[in-house]
Amino acid sequence: MVTEKIFDKLPTGEEVKVFHLENKSGAYAEVLQYGAILVKLCVPDRDGKLTDVVLGYDDLTGYQKNGCFFGACIGRSGNRIAGARFMLDGKEVILEKNEGENNLHSGPDGFEKKIWKVKHINQDDNSVTLGRISPDGENGFPGEFNITVTYEFTEENAIRIVYSGVSDKTTIANMTNHSYFNLSGEGSGSILDQYLTIHAQEYTPVGEGSIPLGENVSVEGTPMDFRREKQIGQEIDADFEQLKITGGYDHNYVTDGYTQAEIREIACARSEKTGIFMEALTDCPCVQFYAGNFIEDEKGKNGHIYQKRDGFCLETQVEPNAVNVETFHSPILEKGERYYSETVYRFSVKD
């Protein structure tokens, strides 16, 4: 069942709604009209106790700042674009530099800082669809981009996120969700003892500013290898250049079995403390695994103070800076072409 209430007010006095998506078992997700942000995801642990497994804030002030992008709907293009510029249709597109010399997550003030309109509430699917029209030239990106994001919470305790949109000019579209997961519960501390598997033979090495070096390489024989389950903290501080550059895991993985428009499992994770098991599925070719290396003294939900590595992200995407690297998967959306992308995070208990 989908219900709604007022979450908070903007400084202008405008009310912002939150949508509560609850299934028949009582598990639920909550989605904010501001930024189309996933603010809560409460699923049962091994004892049946509902556990909120995503980091976030209790009020709108937190989400208006949200330097960590907790729960954010990222658009038009997730991750980094080198030099905050790229060529498209023979013309140079210049974006704002919001992380050193580069552009990060299409900011500043990307889709996660906008009020979205309520397009549709579907009680049968237990879903809410939010939409906005990103004007031509917004944050430098060409084309008027008419985009929707649908959050559906299923009877199988899965949050399904679907992006769909059309642009009236050729543009870039590489949307993602930036939720930070802690399968022991938000505010429970470090995620280093939680187990992760990533179905990927290759990852994308980076250089200065976390910009890819332009190739994907094998994980074989490196701490980047998560093909077999291991604790996130097992090798995170290894004497390995890539981990030193990024302060821990913050890398793109090229996942197995990619064929356009087909969804498949690309990663899974679990907590021994709660028994909560999460599967990540998507139709995207890649995923950014980020271990929360730069969280510091963040005043989160329920009075909790989040610190370094208190949550991890699995952001489905194409490779970072793909628009500038011909051999990477293309984020280019042609004029009039339908953009569609789907990601599912599914929860169960596994001992």
C-alpha positions as YAML, in Angstrom:
chain: A
units: angstrom
residues:
- id: 1
  name: MET
  ca: [0.00, 0.00, 0.00]
- id: 2
  name: VAL
  ca: [1.21, 3.49, -0.89]
- id: 3
  name: THR
  ca: [0.51, 6.31, 1.53]
- id: 4
  name: GLU
  ca: [1.85, 9.84, 1.64]
- id: 5
  name: LYS
  ca: [2.45, 12.54, 4.22]
- id: 6
  name: ILE
  ca: [4.28, 15.84, 4.58]
- id: 7
  name: PHE
  ca: [7.95, 15.21, 5.33]
- id: 8
  name: ASP
  ca: [9.10, 18.81, 5.84]
- id: 9
  name: LYS
  ca: [8.99, 22.28, 4.32]
- id: 10
  name: LEU
  ca: [11.47, 24.12, 2.16]
- id: 11
  name: PRO
  ca: [12.64, 27.58, 3.31]
- id: 12
  name: THR
  ca: [10.14, 28.97, 0.78]
- id: 13
  name: GLY
  ca: [7.34, 27.30, 2.75]
- id: 14
  name: GLU
  ca: [6.70, 24.73, 0.01]
- id: 15
  name: GLU
  ca: [5.68, 21.38, 1.46]
- id: 16
  name: VAL
  ca: [7.63, 18.26, 0.51]
- id: 17
  name: LYS
  ca: [5.94, 14.87, 0.59]
- id: 18
  name: VAL
  ca: [7.32, 11.47, 1.48]
- id: 19
  name: PHE
  ca: [5.78, 8.29, 0.03]
- id: 20
  name: HIS
  ca: [5.51, 5.16, 2.16]
- id: 21
  name: LEU
  ca: [5.51, 1.91, 0.16]
- id: 22
  name: GLU
  ca: [4.53, -0.99, 2.44]
- id: 23
  name: ASN
  ca: [4.02, -4.60, 1.42]
- id: 24
  name: LYS
  ca: [1.72, -7.16, 3.06]
- id: 25
  name: SER
  ca: [4.42, -8.38, 5.45]
- id: 26
  name: GLY
  ca: [4.92, -4.85, 6.87]
- id: 27
  name: ALA
  ca: [8.33, -4.24, 5.30]
- id: 28
  name: TYR
  ca: [8.53, -0.86, 3.61]
- id: 29
  name: ALA
  ca: [10.47, 1.77, 1.68]
- id: 30
  name: GLU
  ca: [10.09, 5.55, 1.78]
- id: 31
  name: VAL
  ca: [10.79, 7.94, -1.10]
- id: 32
  name: LEU
  ca: [11.09, 11.71, -0.88]
- id: 33
  name: GLN
  ca: [9.59, 14.11, -3.40]
- id: 34
  name: TYR
  ca: [12.70, 16.26, -2.97]
- id: 35
  name: GLY
  ca: [15.43, 14.73, -5.11]
- id: 36
  name: ALA
  ca: [13.47, 11.48, -5.60]
- id: 37
  name: ILE
  ca: [15.60, 10.25, -2.71]
- id: 38
  name: LEU
  ca: [15.27, 6.82, -1.09]
- id: 39
  name: VAL
  ca: [15.12, 7.79, 2.59]
- id: 40
  name: LYS
  ca: [14.20, 4.49, 4.28]
- id: 41
  name: LEU
  ca: [14.35, 0.80, 3.45]
- id: 42
  name: CYS
  ca: [13.09, -1.36, 6.31]
- id: 43
  name: VAL
  ca: [13.35, -5.14, 5.87]
- id: 44
  name: PRO
  ca: [13.21, -8.04, 8.38]
- id: 45
  name: ASP
  ca: [16.33, -9.53, 9.94]
- id: 46
  name: ARG
  ca: [16.66, -13.19, 10.97]
- id: 47
  name: ASP
  ca: [14.45, -12.56, 14.02]
- id: 48
  name: GLY
  ca: [11.78, -10.78, 11.97]
- id: 49
  name: LYS
  ca: [12.76, -7.37, 13.34]
- id: 50
  name: LEU
  ca: [12.40, -4.58, 10.76]
- id: 51
  name: THR
  ca: [15.81, -3.04, 10.10]
- id: 52
  name: ASP
  ca: [16.46, 0.18, 8.17]
- id: 53
  name: VAL
  ca: [19.39, -0.70, 5.88]
- id: 54
  name: VAL
  ca: [20.05, 2.70, 4.22]
- id: 55
  name: LEU
  ca: [21.81, 5.76, 5.62]
- id: 56
  name: GLY
  ca: [20.00, 9.10, 5.57]
- id: 57
  name: TYR
  ca: [18.64, 12.08, 7.45]
- id: 58
  name: ASP
  ca: [15.55, 12.84, 9.55]
- id: 59
  name: ASP
  ca: [14.82, 16.22, 7.99]
- id: 60
  name: LEU
  ca: [14.98, 18.16, 4.76]
- id: 61
  name: THR
  ca: [17.91, 20.30, 5.93]
- id: 62
  name: GLY
  ca: [20.13, 17.22, 5.85]
- id: 63
  name: TYR
  ca: [19.07, 16.31, 2.32]
- id: 64
  name: GLN
  ca: [19.51, 19.88, 1.10]
- id: 65
  name: LYS
  ca: [23.20, 19.66, 2.07]
- id: 66
  name: ASN
  ca: [23.79, 15.90, 1.58]
- id: 67
  name: GLY
  ca: [27.43, 16.07, 0.57]
- id: 68
  name: CYS
  ca: [27.55, 12.26, 0.63]
- id: 69
  name: PHE
  ca: [24.52, 11.89, -1.69]
- id: 70
  name: PHE
  ca: [22.67, 9.59, 0.75]
- id: 71
  name: GLY
  ca: [19.85, 7.83, -1.14]
- id: 72
  name: ALA
  ca: [20.10, 10.30, -4.02]
- id: 73
  name: CYS
  ca: [18.65, 9.93, -7.49]
- id: 74
  name: ILE
  ca: [21.63, 10.97, -9.64]
- id: 75
  name: GLY
  ca: [21.10, 12.60, -13.04]
- id: 76
  name: ARG
  ca: [21.61, 13.25, -15.81]
- id: 77
  name: SER
  ca: [24.92, 11.48, -15.56]
- id: 78
  name: GLY
  ca: [26.31, 9.64, -12.56]
- id: 79
  name: ASN
  ca: [29.97, 9.61, -11.57]
- id: 80
  name: ARG
  ca: [32.82, 11.71, -13.00]
- id: 81
  name: ILE
  ca: [33.40, 13.48, -16.30]
- id: 82
  name: ALA
  ca: [37.04, 14.49, -16.81]
- id: 83
  name: GLY
  ca: [37.70, 18.18, -17.17]
- id: 84
  name: ALA
  ca: [33.94, 18.78, -16.88]
- id: 85
  name: ARG
  ca: [33.70, 18.70, -20.68]
- id: 86
  name: PHE
  ca: [33.08, 16.40, -23.62]
- id: 87
  name: MET
  ca: [32.40, 16.46, -27.35]
- id: 88
  name: LEU
  ca: [28.91, 15.68, -28.64]
- id: 89
  name: ASP
  ca: [27.78, 15.97, -32.26]
- id: 90
  name: GLY
  ca: [30.98, 17.85, -33.07]
- id: 91
  name: LYS
  ca: [30.43, 20.48, -30.38]
- id: 92
  name: GLU
  ca: [32.14, 20.88, -27.04]
- id: 93
  name: VAL
  ca: [29.82, 20.67, -24.03]
- id: 94
  name: ILE
  ca: [31.14, 22.43, -20.94]
- id: 95
  name: LEU
  ca: [29.86, 21.54, -17.48]
- id: 96
  name: GLU
  ca: [30.58, 23.11, -14.11]
- id: 97
  name: LYS
  ca: [33.61, 21.87, -12.21]
- id: 98
  name: ASN
  ca: [32.38, 20.67, -8.82]
- id: 99
  name: GLU
  ca: [35.15, 18.24, -7.84]
- id: 100
  name: GLY
  ca: [38.53, 19.72, -8.61]
- id: 101
  name: GLU
  ca: [38.83, 20.04, -12.38]
- id: 102
  name: ASN
  ca: [36.06, 17.49, -12.96]
- id: 103
  name: ASN
  ca: [32.30, 17.18, -12.87]
- id: 104
  name: LEU
  ca: [30.79, 14.78, -10.35]
- id: 105
  name: HIS
  ca: [27.21, 13.46, -10.52]
- id: 106
  name: SER
  ca: [26.13, 16.27, -12.89]
- id: 107
  name: GLY
  ca: [26.30, 18.85, -10.11]
- id: 108
  name: PRO
  ca: [26.33, 21.17, -8.43]
- id: 109
  name: ASP
  ca: [22.64, 20.88, -7.61]
- id: 110
  name: GLY
  ca: [21.84, 17.90, -9.77]
- id: 111
  name: PHE
  ca: [18.58, 15.95, -9.88]
- id: 112
  name: GLU
  ca: [18.96, 15.11, -6.17]
- id: 113
  name: LYS
  ca: [18.39, 18.80, -5.30]
- id: 114
  name: LYS
  ca: [15.20, 19.30, -7.34]
- id: 115
  name: ILE
  ca: [11.52, 18.99, -6.45]
- id: 116
  name: TRP
  ca: [9.97, 16.19, -8.49]
- id: 117
  name: LYS
  ca: [6.31, 16.06, -9.51]
- id: 118
  name: VAL
  ca: [4.12, 13.12, -8.56]
- id: 119
  name: LYS
  ca: [3.18, 11.46, -11.85]
- id: 120
  name: HIS
  ca: [1.45, 8.29, -10.72]
- id: 121
  name: ILE
  ca: [0.72, 6.20, -7.65]
- id: 122
  name: ASN
  ca: [-0.03, 2.54, -8.39]
- id: 123
  name: GLN
  ca: [-1.55, 0.68, -5.45]
- id: 124
  name: ASP
  ca: [-1.52, -2.64, -7.34]
- id: 125
  name: ASP
  ca: [2.25, -2.44, -7.93]
- id: 126
  name: ASN
  ca: [2.94, -0.65, -4.62]
- id: 127
  name: SER
  ca: [4.81, 2.03, -6.55]
- id: 128
  name: VAL
  ca: [5.21, 5.76, -6.98]
- id: 129
  name: THR
  ca: [6.39, 7.49, -10.17]
- id: 130
  name: LEU
  ca: [8.05, 10.88, -9.91]
- id: 131
  name: GLY
  ca: [9.00, 13.06, -12.86]
- id: 132
  name: ARG
  ca: [10.64, 16.29, -13.90]
- id: 133
  name: ILE
  ca: [11.61, 18.12, -17.06]
- id: 134
  name: SER
  ca: [15.29, 19.00, -17.03]
- id: 135
  name: PRO
  ca: [15.50, 22.08, -19.26]
- id: 136
  name: ASP
  ca: [17.84, 22.38, -22.23]
- id: 137
  name: GLY
  ca: [21.23, 23.50, -20.91]
- id: 138
  name: GLU
  ca: [20.58, 22.56, -17.27]
- id: 139
  name: ASN
  ca: [24.02, 22.19, -15.66]
- id: 140
  name: GLY
  ca: [25.39, 22.46, -19.21]
- id: 141
  name: PHE
  ca: [23.73, 19.35, -20.64]
- id: 142
  name: PRO
  ca: [22.02, 19.75, -24.03]
- id: 143
  name: GLY
  ca: [18.36, 18.93, -24.65]
- id: 144
  name: GLU
  ca: [15.13, 19.16, -22.72]
- id: 145
  name: PHE
  ca: [15.11, 15.84, -20.87]
- id: 146
  name: ASN
  ca: [11.69, 14.60, -19.77]
- id: 147
  name: ILE
  ca: [12.49, 11.96, -17.14]
- id: 148
  name: THR
  ca: [10.59, 9.77, -14.68]
- id: 149
  name: VAL
  ca: [11.79, 7.49, -11.90]
- id: 150
  name: THR
  ca: [9.55, 4.78, -10.48]
- id: 151
  name: TYR
  ca: [10.12, 3.16, -7.09]
- id: 152
  name: GLU
  ca: [8.28, -0.12, -6.57]
- id: 153
  name: PHE
  ca: [8.46, -2.15, -3.34]
- id: 154
  name: THR
  ca: [7.53, -5.76, -3.96]
- id: 155
  name: GLU
  ca: [6.08, -8.56, -1.83]
- id: 156
  name: GLU
  ca: [9.53, -10.20, -2.09]
- id: 157
  name: ASN
  ca: [11.10, -7.26, -0.19]
- id: 158
  name: ALA
  ca: [12.74, -5.82, -3.30]
- id: 159
  name: ILE
  ca: [13.02, -2.15, -4.18]
- id: 160
  name: ARG
  ca: [12.79, -1.82, -7.96]
- id: 161
  name: ILE
  ca: [13.98, 1.47, -9.47]
- id: 162
  name: VAL
  ca: [13.10, 2.26, -13.09]
- id: 163
  name: TYR
  ca: [14.31, 5.32, -15.02]
- id: 164
  name: SER
  ca: [12.61, 6.35, -18.27]
- id: 165
  name: GLY
  ca: [12.96, 9.48, -20.36]
- id: 166
  name: VAL
  ca: [13.29, 11.23, -23.71]
- id: 167
  name: SER
  ca: [15.40, 14.22, -24.80]
- id: 168
  name: ASP
  ca: [14.68, 16.56, -27.70]
- id: 169
  name: LYS
  ca: [18.42, 16.79, -28.43]
- id: 170
  name: THR
  ca: [21.19, 14.24, -28.30]
- id: 171
  name: THR
  ca: [22.46, 14.23, -24.71]
- id: 172
  name: ILE
  ca: [24.00, 12.10, -21.96]
- id: 173
  name: ALA
  ca: [21.91, 9.76, -19.78]
- id: 174
  name: ASN
  ca: [23.51, 7.59, -17.12]
- id: 175
  name: MET
  ca: [21.26, 7.71, -14.07]
- id: 176
  name: THR
  ca: [21.79, 5.84, -10.82]
- id: 177
  name: ASN
  ca: [20.79, 5.61, -7.18]
- id: 178
  name: HIS
  ca: [23.36, 6.55, -4.54]
- id: 179
  name: SER
  ca: [22.01, 4.69, -1.50]
- id: 180
  name: TYR
  ca: [24.48, 3.68, 1.18]
- id: 181
  name: PHE
  ca: [23.67, 0.24, 2.56]
- id: 182
  name: ASN
  ca: [24.47, -1.16, 5.96]
- id: 183
  name: LEU
  ca: [22.97, -4.64, 6.28]
- id: 184
  name: SER
  ca: [23.43, -4.58, 10.04]
- id: 185
  name: GLY
  ca: [21.23, -1.47, 10.12]
- id: 186
  name: GLU
  ca: [21.91, 2.23, 9.60]
- id: 187
  name: GLY
  ca: [23.83, 3.66, 12.53]
- id: 188
  name: SER
  ca: [25.18, 0.26, 13.58]
- id: 189
  name: GLY
  ca: [28.78, 1.16, 12.71]
- id: 190
  name: SER
  ca: [31.28, -0.13, 10.19]
- id: 191
  name: ILE
  ca: [30.41, -2.27, 7.15]
- id: 192
  name: LEU
  ca: [33.91, -3.79, 7.00]
- id: 193
  name: ASP
  ca: [32.74, -7.11, 8.50]
- id: 194
  name: GLN
  ca: [29.95, -7.51, 5.94]
- id: 195
  name: TYR
  ca: [30.41, -9.93, 3.05]
- id: 196
  name: LEU
  ca: [30.30, -8.91, -0.61]
- id: 197
  name: THR
  ca: [30.37, -10.67, -3.97]
- id: 198
  name: ILE
  ca: [30.67, -8.78, -7.27]
- id: 199
  name: HIS
  ca: [30.17, -10.78, -10.45]
- id: 200
  name: ALA
  ca: [32.90, -9.06, -12.47]
- id: 201
  name: GLN
  ca: [36.09, -10.22, -14.16]
- id: 202
  name: GLU
  ca: [37.29, -6.64, -14.72]
- id: 203
  name: TYR
  ca: [37.43, -3.27, -12.99]
- id: 204
  name: THR
  ca: [38.37, 0.23, -14.11]
- id: 205
  name: PRO
  ca: [41.66, 1.61, -12.71]
- id: 206
  name: VAL
  ca: [41.79, 5.34, -12.01]
- id: 207
  name: GLY
  ca: [44.37, 8.07, -11.75]
- id: 208
  name: GLU
  ca: [44.36, 11.60, -10.37]
- id: 209
  name: GLY
  ca: [40.89, 12.83, -9.40]
- id: 210
  name: SER
  ca: [39.56, 9.27, -9.65]
- id: 211
  name: ILE
  ca: [39.34, 9.62, -13.43]
- id: 212
  name: PRO
  ca: [39.67, 6.29, -15.27]
- id: 213
  name: LEU
  ca: [42.95, 5.65, -17.06]
- id: 214
  name: GLY
  ca: [40.99, 4.53, -20.12]
- id: 215
  name: GLU
  ca: [40.95, 0.75, -19.89]
- id: 216
  name: ASN
  ca: [39.35, -2.07, -17.94]
- id: 217
  name: VAL
  ca: [41.68, -4.68, -16.43]
- id: 218
  name: SER
  ca: [41.38, -8.08, -14.78]
- id: 219
  name: VAL
  ca: [40.70, -8.34, -11.04]
- id: 220
  name: GLU
  ca: [42.72, -11.57, -10.97]
- id: 221
  name: GLY
  ca: [45.38, -11.60, -8.25]
- id: 222
  name: THR
  ca: [44.42, -8.19, -6.83]
- id: 223
  name: PRO
  ca: [42.48, -6.93, -3.78]
- id: 224
  name: MET
  ca: [39.84, -5.77, -6.28]
- id: 225
  name: ASP
  ca: [38.68, -9.36, -6.79]
- id: 226
  name: PHE
  ca: [35.21, -9.98, -5.27]
- id: 227
  name: ARG
  ca: [34.27, -12.89, -7.53]
- id: 228
  name: ARG
  ca: [34.26, -15.05, -4.42]
- id: 229
  name: GLU
  ca: [32.58, -13.73, -1.30]
- id: 230
  name: LYS
  ca: [34.84, -11.93, 1.13]
- id: 231
  name: GLN
  ca: [34.51, -9.34, 3.86]
- id: 232
  name: ILE
  ca: [34.66, -5.76, 2.59]
- id: 233
  name: GLY
  ca: [37.40, -5.01, 5.09]
- id: 234
  name: GLN
  ca: [39.57, -8.03, 4.29]
- id: 235
  name: GLU
  ca: [41.86, -6.21, 1.84]
- id: 236
  name: ILE
  ca: [40.58, -2.62, 1.86]
- id: 237
  name: ASP
  ca: [43.81, -1.30, 3.39]
- id: 238
  name: ALA
  ca: [46.11, -3.48, 1.28]
- id: 239
  name: ASP
  ca: [49.36, -2.08, -0.11]
- id: 240
  name: PHE
  ca: [47.83, -1.61, -3.55]
- id: 241
  name: GLU
  ca: [48.11, 1.58, -5.57]
- id: 242
  name: GLN
  ca: [44.47, 1.73, -6.68]
- id: 243
  name: LEU
  ca: [43.22, 1.51, -3.10]
- id: 244
  name: LYS
  ca: [45.65, 4.20, -2.00]
- id: 245
  name: ILE
  ca: [44.52, 6.58, -4.76]
- id: 246
  name: THR
  ca: [40.87, 6.36, -3.67]
- id: 247
  name: GLY
  ca: [41.31, 5.80, 0.09]
- id: 248
  name: GLY
  ca: [39.70, 2.37, -0.17]
- id: 249
  name: TYR
  ca: [37.24, 0.85, -2.62]
- id: 250
  name: ASP
  ca: [35.69, 3.44, -4.94]
- id: 251
  name: HIS
  ca: [35.88, 1.76, -8.33]
- id: 252
  name: ASN
  ca: [33.83, 0.78, -11.32]
- id: 253
  name: TYR
  ca: [33.35, -2.93, -12.04]
- id: 254
  name: VAL
  ca: [32.43, -4.24, -15.50]
- id: 255
  name: THR
  ca: [29.90, -6.90, -14.57]
- id: 256
  name: ASP
  ca: [29.38, -10.30, -16.16]
- id: 257
  name: GLY
  ca: [26.63, -11.26, -18.58]
- id: 258
  name: TYR
  ca: [25.73, -7.82, -19.92]
- id: 259
  name: THR
  ca: [23.30, -7.78, -22.83]
- id: 260
  name: GLN
  ca: [21.22, -4.69, -23.50]
- id: 261
  name: ALA
  ca: [17.80, -4.62, -21.85]
- id: 262
  name: GLU
  ca: [18.29, -7.79, -19.79]
- id: 263
  name: ILE
  ca: [18.38, -7.66, -16.02]
- id: 264
  name: ARG
  ca: [20.69, -10.01, -14.12]
- id: 265
  name: GLU
  ca: [22.34, -10.29, -10.71]
- id: 266
  name: ILE
  ca: [25.59, -8.33, -10.58]
- id: 267
  name: ALA
  ca: [26.39, -8.42, -6.85]
- id: 268
  name: CYS
  ca: [25.21, -9.68, -3.46]
- id: 269
  name: ALA
  ca: [26.06, -8.91, 0.14]
- id: 270
  name: ARG
  ca: [25.18, -10.10, 3.64]
- id: 271
  name: SER
  ca: [25.57, -9.33, 7.32]
- id: 272
  name: GLU
  ca: [26.33, -12.12, 9.78]
- id: 273
  name: LYS
  ca: [24.95, -9.95, 12.60]
- id: 274
  name: THR
  ca: [21.42, -9.64, 11.19]
- id: 275
  name: GLY
  ca: [21.32, -12.40, 8.58]
- id: 276
  name: ILE
  ca: [20.11, -9.83, 6.03]
- id: 277
  name: PHE
  ca: [21.10, -10.79, 2.49]
- id: 278
  name: MET
  ca: [20.91, -8.35, -0.44]
- id: 279
  name: GLU
  ca: [21.03, -9.11, -4.16]
- id: 280
  name: ALA
  ca: [21.67, -6.32, -6.67]
- id: 281
  name: LEU
  ca: [20.26, -6.77, -10.17]
- id: 282
  name: THR
  ca: [20.38, -4.42, -13.16]
- id: 283
  name: ASP
  ca: [20.36, -4.03, -16.92]
- id: 284
  name: CYS
  ca: [23.40, -1.72, -16.71]
- id: 285
  name: PRO
  ca: [26.85, -2.94, -17.79]
- id: 286
  name: CYS
  ca: [28.73, -1.68, -14.73]
- id: 287
  name: VAL
  ca: [28.53, -0.89, -11.03]
- id: 288
  name: GLN
  ca: [30.49, 1.51, -8.83]
- id: 289
  name: PHE
  ca: [31.43, -0.12, -5.53]
- id: 290
  name: TYR
  ca: [32.11, 2.59, -2.96]
- id: 291
  name: ALA
  ca: [32.95, 1.70, 0.64]
- id: 292
  name: GLY
  ca: [32.05, 5.05, 2.23]
- id: 293
  name: ASN
  ca: [35.67, 6.11, 2.65]
- id: 294
  name: PHE
  ca: [34.86, 9.81, 3.04]
- id: 295
  name: ILE
  ca: [31.94, 9.80, 5.44]
- id: 296
  name: GLU
  ca: [32.90, 11.89, 8.46]
- id: 297
  name: ASP
  ca: [30.78, 13.06, 11.42]
- id: 298
  name: GLU
  ca: [27.53, 13.01, 9.40]
- id: 299
  name: LYS
  ca: [24.51, 13.59, 11.64]
- id: 300
  name: GLY
  ca: [22.15, 10.97, 10.31]
- id: 301
  name: LYS
  ca: [18.83, 9.39, 11.21]
- id: 302
  name: ASN
  ca: [17.76, 8.64, 14.78]
- id: 303
  name: GLY
  ca: [20.58, 10.67, 16.32]
- id: 304
  name: HIS
  ca: [23.24, 8.48, 14.74]
- id: 305
  name: ILE
  ca: [26.58, 9.99, 13.72]
- id: 306
  name: TYR
  ca: [27.88, 8.27, 10.61]
- id: 307
  name: GLN
  ca: [31.61, 7.79, 10.18]
- id: 308
  name: LYS
  ca: [34.07, 6.46, 7.62]
- id: 309
  name: ARG
  ca: [32.92, 3.15, 6.09]
- id: 310
  name: ASP
  ca: [29.56, 3.03, 7.87]
- id: 311
  name: GLY
  ca: [27.81, 2.29, 4.55]
- id: 312
  name: PHE
  ca: [28.58, 0.97, 1.08]
- id: 313
  name: CYS
  ca: [27.18, 1.83, -2.35]
- id: 314
  name: LEU
  ca: [26.51, -0.28, -5.42]
- id: 315
  name: GLU
  ca: [25.74, 2.36, -8.07]
- id: 316
  name: THR
  ca: [24.68, 0.83, -11.40]
- id: 317
  name: GLN
  ca: [26.02, 2.74, -14.41]
- id: 318
  name: VAL
  ca: [28.31, 2.84, -17.44]
- id: 319
  name: GLU
  ca: [32.00, 3.47, -16.79]
- id: 320
  name: PRO
  ca: [32.96, 6.85, -15.30]
- id: 321
  name: ASN
  ca: [33.97, 9.39, -17.97]
- id: 322
  name: ALA
  ca: [32.60, 6.99, -20.61]
- id: 323
  name: VAL
  ca: [31.54, 9.91, -22.85]
- id: 324
  name: ASN
  ca: [35.24, 10.70, -23.32]
- id: 325
  name: VAL
  ca: [36.48, 7.10, -23.83]
- id: 326
  name: GLU
  ca: [35.44, 5.41, -27.06]
- id: 327
  name: THR
  ca: [36.08, 1.87, -25.79]
- id: 328
  name: PHE
  ca: [33.77, 2.25, -22.77]
- id: 329
  name: HIS
  ca: [30.00, 1.63, -22.86]
- id: 330
  name: SER
  ca: [28.31, 4.68, -24.34]
- id: 331
  name: PRO
  ca: [26.11, 6.97, -22.21]
- id: 332
  name: ILE
  ca: [24.94, 8.91, -25.30]
- id: 333
  name: LEU
  ca: [21.17, 9.20, -25.70]
- id: 334
  name: GLU
  ca: [20.10, 10.15, -29.21]
- id: 335
  name: LYS
  ca: [17.42, 12.75, -29.85]
- id: 336
  name: GLY
  ca: [13.98, 11.16, -29.46]
- id: 337
  name: GLU
  ca: [15.40, 7.83, -28.27]
- id: 338
  name: ARG
  ca: [13.78, 6.31, -25.18]
- id: 339
  name: TYR
  ca: [16.12, 6.09, -22.17]
- id: 340
  name: TYR
  ca: [15.34, 3.12, -19.94]
- id: 341
  name: SER
  ca: [17.28, 1.65, -17.05]
- id: 342
  name: GLU
  ca: [16.28, -0.67, -14.23]
- id: 343
  name: THR
  ca: [17.95, -1.65, -10.96]
- id: 344
  name: VAL
  ca: [16.63, -3.90, -8.19]
- id: 345
  name: TYR
  ca: [17.89, -4.40, -4.64]
- id: 346
  name: ARG
  ca: [16.26, -7.54, -3.21]
- id: 347
  name: PHE
  ca: [16.39, -8.54, 0.45]
- id: 348
  name: SER
  ca: [16.01, -11.84, 2.27]
- id: 349
  name: VAL
  ca: [17.52, -13.67, 5.26]
- id: 350
  name: LYS
  ca: [20.45, -16.01, 4.86]
- id: 351
  name: ASP
  ca: [22.34, -17.68, 7.70]
...
